[in-house]
Amino acid sequence: MNKIALKDRRIADLVDQNYVHAYVLFYFGIKFYEYSEFTLEQVCEKRGLKTEQVVKELESPTYLQEAELPLVSYPIDLIIEYLKHSHFIFIKHKLPYIARLVETFRAHNESFNAIEKDLKIVFPLFVEDFIEHIYEEEDTLFHFILALEKASKSSYPHGKLYYLLEKNSVHKFAMEHEAHDDEMEGIRKITRNYSLDANAPLHVKVIYNELKAFEKSLITHARIENEILFPKAMAMENKVRKAFFEKAAFN
């Protein structure tokens, strides 16, 4: 689609064509449900935005697929940095956006009235629990793995390392992590697995597609932790434990 055609399209049509457009527009301060009948150029004029800049962002790829990254070959500290960056995107960008979509959701449709009510109750609870889980993971699991990484490369205070090894276990973290792998089960039930028909309101289509995309990101994120981070961390932990107790036996 050329730029002239894009700027002359209604916001509702742009979003209906590709729900990701709603996300891009949102971060320009354009809420699709408030300007649905305006063309992109008309909205940009109203908001004091450069149409060409908005068009450029709409036409640019907005996501880097995790599958495209050779994470299995990354050192463990870079894998953790990647995961922490993903956490930042989840907490500071994606969840606030979806939360705003849910908050402004007005079904005006008997088929979705109950879903609107349930989502407005359940989604904020999900966000609260999810953020708590993320921060706990960074403060405990990531902290422990980075300590192991430091101990494997250089001298580490003996007493501090003993305390960390006694208190923590990568295997235990992995088992606890598995219990969080299906955090969106309740939301899937409410939305009947994000099922949509052709007559569903545009707002519903955007919410469902964003929820589905977010769950897909969580699945990929969990796979990176389960299949790459944990095996590397367990091998490192075994190495550090062995070296620690061998050294302790000589003292």
N, C-alpha and C positions, 0 to 999 in steps of 0.2 A: 504494500500500500504506500503511495507516495505521500509526501508531507502535506501537499495541498488537500488531498482527500482526508488525511488524518485531522487536520485542524478544523475542517468543515463538518466533521461528524459530531452528532450529539453525544454528550457524556454517557448517557444510558446505553447507546449503541457501542461505544468504545469498551465499556465495562462488560457488556453482554458478549462481545466478541472475545474478550480475554480478561478474566477476573483479576489478573495481576495488574492490569491498568489501574484498577481501583486503589491498589496499594501504592503505586507510583504517584498517583494524583493526591492521595491522602497526605503524603509528605511534602507536597507543594501547598498544602492547606486547602485542597479542593476535595470536599466530601461529595462523592458521586450522588448520594441520595438527596442532597440539597440543590444540585445543579443538573439534574438528570435531563432536563429538556433544553438546556443550553448547548451550543456548540463549544468545542474546546477553545476556539479563538475568542468567543464571547466571554467565556469564564476567565481566560487569561487577562483580557482587558479589564474585567471587573476586579480581579485580584491584583492587578498591577504586575503581572508576570510576563516574561518574554515567551511568546508562543513557541519560537524555534527551540528554546532550551527545554521546554516541557516535552515537545515532540521528540527531541533527541533522546530524552530519558525513557520515553514510552517505547521507542524503537530499539533501545539498547538491551542486551541481555542483563537481567537483574540478579541472577543467581549463579554462583559457582557450585557445580555439583560435586558433592563429597567423593563420589565414585571416580571422579577425574583426578583426584589427588593420590599420589603414591604414598599414602600414610604409613603403610606397613614398613617402608624403608626409612621412615623418619626416626631420629633419636627420640627417646621418651619425653624429654623436656619440650620438644617442639610439638609432639602429639598433644601434650597437656595444654600448651599455648593455643593450639588450634581448637581444642574442646572448650577452653575458657572463652575464646572469641565467639564460638557458637553460642555459649551461654549468654554472652553480652547481647548478641543479635536477638536471641529469644526474648530476653527480659526487657531490653530497652526499645526494641523495634516491633517484633512480630506480635507479642502478647498485648502490648498497649493498643496496637491497631485492631486486633481481633476483639479485644475488650470493648473498644469504642463501637465496633460494628454491632456487638451484642447489646450494648447499652442503648443504642439508637434504633434497635430493631423494633419495628412496628408492623406486625404481620398483616393486619387488615385482611385476613384470610382465615376462614374457619379451620382449614386444614392445618394451619400453623400456629393458631392461638395458644394451644397447650405447649407446643415446642418453644414458642417465644417465652412463655412464663418460666418453663423449666430451665432453659438456657440462662436466663437472667439470674437464677438462683445458683445453678451448678457451676457455671463457668468461673465466676469470681472465686469460688471455693477451690476449684481446680488450679487457678493461677496462684493463689496463696500457698497451696500445698506444693506446687511445682517449684516456685521460687525458693521456698524453705529447703526443699530437697537439693536444689542446685547449690545454694550457699553452703549447705552442710557437706556436700560432696567436695567442694573446693577447699573447705576448711579442714577436712579430715583425710579423705582419700588422696586428693592431689598433694596435700601437704606431706603426707607420709611417703608417697612415691618419690617426690622431689628430694626428700631427706635420704631415702634409699639411694637415689641416683648420686647424691653428693657423697654419701658414705662409700659408694662403690668406686669413686674416683680419687678420693683424698681422705685424709685423716678426719675423723669425726669424733667429738667428745664421747668417751667410752660410756659414761653414766647416762648421757642423754640418749645414745643409741640403744642401750639396754632397755631403757624405759619405753622407747618407741616400739621396739621389737616385742616387748612383753604386752604392750597395750593394743597393738595393731596387727592385722593380718590381711594381706591382699585377698586371700581366699574368702575370708569373712565378708570383706567389702563386696566381693563379686556376688556372693550369695544374697546379700541384702539388696544389691543393685537389681538382681533378677526380679525381686518382688515389686520393683517400680517400673518394670518394662511395659506394662499395659495401663499407663496412667489415664488414658483417654477412653477406657471402656465405657464409663458412665455416659460420656458425651456421645459415643457411637450409638448407645441404646436410645438416647433421647432423639437423635436425628435419624434413627433407623438406618445406620451405616451410611449416613449422608445421602440418602436416596432422594432424588429429584425427578420431577417430571417437567415437560416442556412449558407447563403453565405456572410453574413456581415463580413467585415474585423475584425481581432482580436482587433485592437485598438478601433474600434467602440463598440464592445461588452463590453470591459472593461469600457469605458467612460459611456455607457448607464447603465450598472449595478451599477457603482459607484454613478451615479446621482440618480438612483432609490433607492439605499440603503440609500443615504443621505436624500432624501425626506422622506423615511420611518422613519428615525431617527428624522427628524423635526416634523413629525406627532406625534410620541410618546412623544417628548419633549413638544409639545404644549398641548397634552392631560394631561401630568403631571401638567403643569401650570394651565390649565383650570379646571381640575377635582379635583386636590389636593391642589395646592398652593393657588389659588384664594379663594376657599371656606374657607380654614383655615384662610387666611389673612383677609377676610371680617368679620368673626366671631370675630377675635382679634380686628379689627378696631372698631367694634360696642361696644365691651367691654371697650376699651380705651376711646372712645368718651363719652360713658355713664358716666364712672368714672370721666372723666375730667370735664364735665359740671355739674355733681352733686357736685363736689368739688368747682367749680367756684360759684355755687349758694349759698354756705355757706360763701363765702368771700365778 
